[in-house]
Each structure stands twice: as structure tokens, then as C-alpha cells.
Amino acid sequence: MAISTTHLLIIVLAPLLGSIVAGLFGRQVGRAGAHSVTILGVAVSCALSGYVLWQLTGQGAAPYNENVYTFFEVGSYSAHVGFMIDRLTAMMMLVVTFVSLLVHVYTIGYMAEDPGYQRFFSYISLFTFSMLMLVMSNNFLQLFFGWEAVGLVSYLLIGFWFKKPSAIFANLKAFLVNRVGDFGFLLGVAAVLYWFGTLDYATVFANASDKIGGGQVVEILDGRPWSVATLICVCLFIGAMGKSAQVPLHVWLPDSMEGPTPISALIHAATMVTAGIFMVARMSPLFELSDTALAFVLFIGATTAFFTGLIGIVQNDIKRVVAYSTLSQLGYMTVALGVSAYSAAVFHLMTHAFFKALLFLAAGSVIIGMHHEQDMRKMGGLRKYMPITFWTSVIGTLALVGTPFLSGFYSKDTIIEAAGHAAERMGWIGTYGYWAVLLGAFVTSFYSFRLLYLTFFGAERFRDAAPSHPVAAHDEHGQETRHEPLDDNAHGGHDHHGPHEPHESPWVVTLPLVLLAIPSIAIGFFTAGPMLFGTDWSGQQAQAPFFLGAIDLAEARDTVAALGSELWHGPVAFALHGLVAPAFWLVLAGFVLATVLYWWKPGLPAKLRGIFPFSLITRVLEKKYWADDLWIGGFAGGGLLLGKVSRQGDEKLIDGLIVNGAARVVDLVSGLARRVQSGFLYHYAFAMIIGLIALLAVLIRYWT
């Protein structure tokens, strides 16, 4: 059963059509029409993506790699729009469209009172189209198109409330930081074209060993040769550092919280930030040719996984805690890529998409229930008011921290075990990577349960907060508007002069939470065997590797396969082994510490902040290691200073001294000449006499 080109075109174009209708004809179709056409487009795309994955896995269909449109031809080079559909691509297509579909449904409730309703649906549907173009591409040029398209749409969505200063700052920050990464990515693509003469994936991968795997070098600076494979892979990975928010290009991601919550979920779970992880996995035939590039990937990922997770400990905005969690988990995926555990990286990408979307949407539900309050210090005791949000948040948290038998455990612990397995082979960088992801388990557990306790347990601190106002939304320009909620029971009878009673969100918000909670619990149990270790879900029947042909690496470097032969005896046995692994005990320690500090002794954290070591650590974390100061005050500020110096140099030196100075000299000389040329004969005669006397004096002085 062959994969249909028509089906693939429908998958990628259906969200685009919905976006065009909602964006250009939003007033004509109205709110209901806008969300209906975009949801229908993404639903069709999701259903067909599931069908394509079933064809590849259940029907034995051959992978698809064909060009469907010739974009242009220049000499011997031709650019195409084409699709490469294998199991890696099909899995990504299904994850992207499924999460996007639930975000679309959730948006009906979350953005119900926003005047930019149709515009928002147009943007998120366009986001889905852009990500599908990226993951389905069969060449670097189309990949770059999707790469830039997701960056553009994220700019529009982060700054959706485009007259809100913090939103405009955040989307500009995201745009500029990603341009830094994209410059490196573009250099990598250009290097591929230079060395291979083509941008077609299949041709590049088939000839990688011959073209760049034989020790070919290039001199970037005189006397400093670089391996071509290392150069290409490092440049490509710099692009991934921007899109997937790796240190030091991570600073844009927490500020992306300025956009509405649905887009926060979509960016962090299934679209933009996963693009870098997917790209490196897709480029595995290239990265496997450079140990240096893999070591660089591992170091950056380990640093991101541990140190950005620490920042989440001191955040009080509920969305920002989840945002720093995303940074940390992206670091885990990058570590997996660095130790050649590509399948573990994309498997964690898949499971993370479900429970991270769940956590973000649950955070949005809390914000709705708290009448747009995001500070966890003004919450507490919400579990009895918002039971569905509470229990789905618990499920998402347990999956995130890696609780055995839940989805996050199978992907996250596999990465930790793979890092430990590769530590000896990769030297000190491997050891650093292992300890970073291992200790990161404790950090993740601590900030995750801290969020749960501050939000859903303890005293109802919202009753002591300042009087709240009627439900706040934002108008088309990002300005806050005050109006009544659509839910008549939302205020619980308050007259709007006292604190609001929290309430559970409407079904269009809670239904996506429930649907995301299901894969957050179970998908890892049933898919870890086939996707990671080549067995069925019970661990008994041997199969061909799930990503065979999509991920290419030498048998000696197949970390996941080596790990499976030692530890994998089915999902139950793997989970039971996890109960005695160091990572589980670190998770348990994080849970106990969070319980003591934020439930049993809630006043203790404030006291600890006054003690020197804790106050210093807190200060460093609250300043986010001064990374923002480095980028904004350092690079951006330095650029502004350089511009001011250049402007002053232009005004004072070039314009002032050279241009205007030359004009003033000419003016002075001409003024003097004008006075000498008086027109009177006796003036000229007098000048001639004086000149003759001076000439005679010189002659007498030197010639006699």
C-alpha cells in the first residue's frame, strides 16, 4: 500500500486553507466560522497523519520521497517542494497535528472574549502549516522555509497583543535571538550545497561518508584547519540552539509567555522548540561523522538541562515555571542527541509534547479560574474549586518528573541511562552530561511539586490578595478591557467589589486537558518497546528498529540498542528497575523537599532566603545568571553604543572635520584671496615691491 501524494498535500494544505479563510475572511465567517474552518483543517490533517503512520507501521508501506513541485532552476541546480515521509516524519506529523487540534479546541474557551479571536485562529493554523512543511521536507531549502516560517508566526503570536509593551519586547527578543541561530543554520546549509552540490536529503546522506567523512578539512583562518563534517554540523546545530532554546540562545523562550496561553502550549510542546531536536535527528548521518560536533551538542544540552531548570525554582509566575521546565527538558533531548541516542531524543520529544501541552493548558485553566491572576503566591487551595484542572495537573507533573509507569519515565529515564552508558566512551564531557541530567531529575521534581503545592494546596491566599476586578481580557491592540465573563456562574454571586471565587473552566478548556492526560499516562508504556528497542509493547516479539532508515548510526555507537540489551525486558520490568535507579530516588528527594518547604512548613522558604548561602543562590537564580543583562545590556547595548560612537564619528570626524572642515578651509582661503584681489593698481604694485624685496633678501642671505 503506497502512500498517496494527494493525502500528503491535503495534510499540509488543510491548515493553510483554514488559516487563509479565518485571516482574510474573518469578518465574513464570524467567530464560529473562524474556529470551525481552522479546527476542521487541523482535524483532517491529524486524521490523515494517523493514517499515514498506520500505513508505515501496520501495512508495511515503503517510505515516500518524491518532489511534487519544482520551485526554480538555476544552472544545474533545481529547487523543489517535496516530501520525505518515513516513520520519524509520520510520528512528528501526528504529534504536531494532534496537539495543535487540542490547542485549537482549547482556544475557543480561552480566547472567547478577545476581539482578535479570528486573527488568533488564523495564526495558530498557519503555525501548524509551517511546522508540517518543516518536518515533511525532503530537502534543506524547504526545511529552511519551514524553519523561518515557524519563527515568523511565533513572532506574530508572542506579540499577539501588539500594543502591550512587554509583548512587543518579547516577540522582538525572540525574533532577534533566533536570527543569531539562523545565521549559523544558513551557513550550514550553504556549506552542504558547496560540498555536495545539492540540497536533497537522500543524495546528501548517501554521499556523506565519501564527501565529508574522509577527514576533509577547510581552513577558516590561516593555519587552522577544521573538519568539514564538524563545521557543517556545528553550524546546523547553532540553528537548533536558537529554535530549541539552548544555552546561550535560550533567553527568548521564557519571555514567550507574553503571548496567550494556547500559543505558549503550542510553541513549547509541538512546534517551534521541537524543530531543532527533529532537525538534528534527521541529520544523524552527518552528525555521526563528527565526534567533536556530538561533544559540543552534549555539552550545550547538559548545561541547558541542569542550569535552566534551577531558575524554575525561584519563579512565581505559573507559566514561567512551566517555561523553564521546557528549557530543561529540551536540554535532556539535546543530551540524547549528543550521545547518539537519537531515537530516545525524539521519543522524549513525543511524550513531552503531551504532558507539557497538558501542563501549559492546565496553567491557562488556572489563570481563567483565578480571573487572569498568574502569581502562584496569590493562589492556594484551588484543588476543591478546580478538580479537573487539579487532577490533570497532577498527571502532567507525575509524567514530567519521570514517575515509573507514566510516559515521561520511559523517555526521560532512557536518556539518563543512555547518558550514563556513553559517559565512559565520551570522557569528561560524557560524565558531565550524565551528572547534569541525573541531578536535573531532582531539580525537576522540586520545582514541579512546588508549583502544585503553591497552586492547589495550602491556605487560600487569593482571599487575602488585593480586590480583583471583573474578568480582564485584551482588546485588539493588547489593552486590558473589563467585562463580564460568558459563564454566568463564574463569579459565584460576587458583586465585583471583593475577591472572586475561583471556578472550574468550561468544557472546551477541560476536555483537551483530559484528552492530553490519557497519552501522558499511557503512551510511553505501549510505545517504548517498538520505538526504542525494536520489540512489541510487551517486550517479547522482536521487530526491526522503528526508525530504521530514518536515523542512521554505526552499530558501535548505537547507545539505545546497547542499553536495551541490558535493561529492556518489557515496560513493566523497566519501570520496576526504575524504582531502584538513582534518578527515582532523586525525584523522591525533590518531592520530599518541596513537601516540607511548601506544604508542611510554608513559612520556611522566606526564612531561608535570609541566610547567606541561600540568599546568594536565590539572587543568582532570580537574575537568571545575568544572561538577559549579557544579551540586552552587553550585545544589544554594545551594539547601540557602537552605533552611537559611529554616529558621533560620522558627525564629528567625517561631516565635521573632513567635509565641513574642508569647506571651511576653502571659505577661509577664498576670503583671504578676496581681500588680496582688491582691484586697485597701487595695491598690486605695493605687493610686487614687497615680494621683490623679500626675494632679494633670500638671494643675498644664501648666495653671497
Secondary structure as UniProt FT lines:
FT   HELIX           5..24
FT   HELIX           26..58
FT   STRAND          64..74
FT   TURN            75..76
FT   STRAND          77..85
FT   HELIX           87..110
FT   TURN            111..113
FT   TURN            115..116
FT   HELIX           117..136
FT   HELIX           140..158
FT   TURN            162..163
FT   HELIX           165..196
FT   HELIX           201..206
FT   HELIX           208..212
FT   STRAND          217..221
FT   TURN            222..223
FT   STRAND          224..227
FT   HELIX           228..243
FT   TURN            244..245
FT   TURN            247..251
FT   HELIX           252..255
FT   HELIX           256..258
FT   HELIX           261..269
FT   HELIX           272..282
FT   HELIX           284..287
FT   TURN            288..289
FT   HELIX           291..303
FT   HELIX           304..308
FT   HELIX           309..311
FT   HELIX           312..314
FT   HELIX           318..338
FT   TURN            339..340
FT   HELIX           342..369
FT   TURN            370..371
FT   HELIX           376..378
FT   HELIX           382..384
FT   HELIX           387..401
FT   TURN            404..405
FT   HELIX           407..456
FT   HELIX           461..463
FT   STRAND          472..474
FT   TURN            476..477
FT   STRAND          480..482
FT   TURN            488..493
FT   HELIX           507..528
FT   HELIX           529..533
FT   TURN            537..538
FT   TURN            546..547
FT   TURN            549..550
FT   HELIX           555..557
FT   HELIX           559..567
FT   HELIX           571..578
FT   TURN            579..580
FT   HELIX           582..595
FT   HELIX           596..600
FT   TURN            602..603
FT   HELIX           604..608
FT   TURN            609..610
FT   HELIX           612..622
FT   HELIX           624..626
FT   HELIX           627..628
FT   HELIX           629..636
FT   HELIX           637..649
FT   HELIX           650..659
FT   HELIX           660..676
FT   HELIX           681..703
//
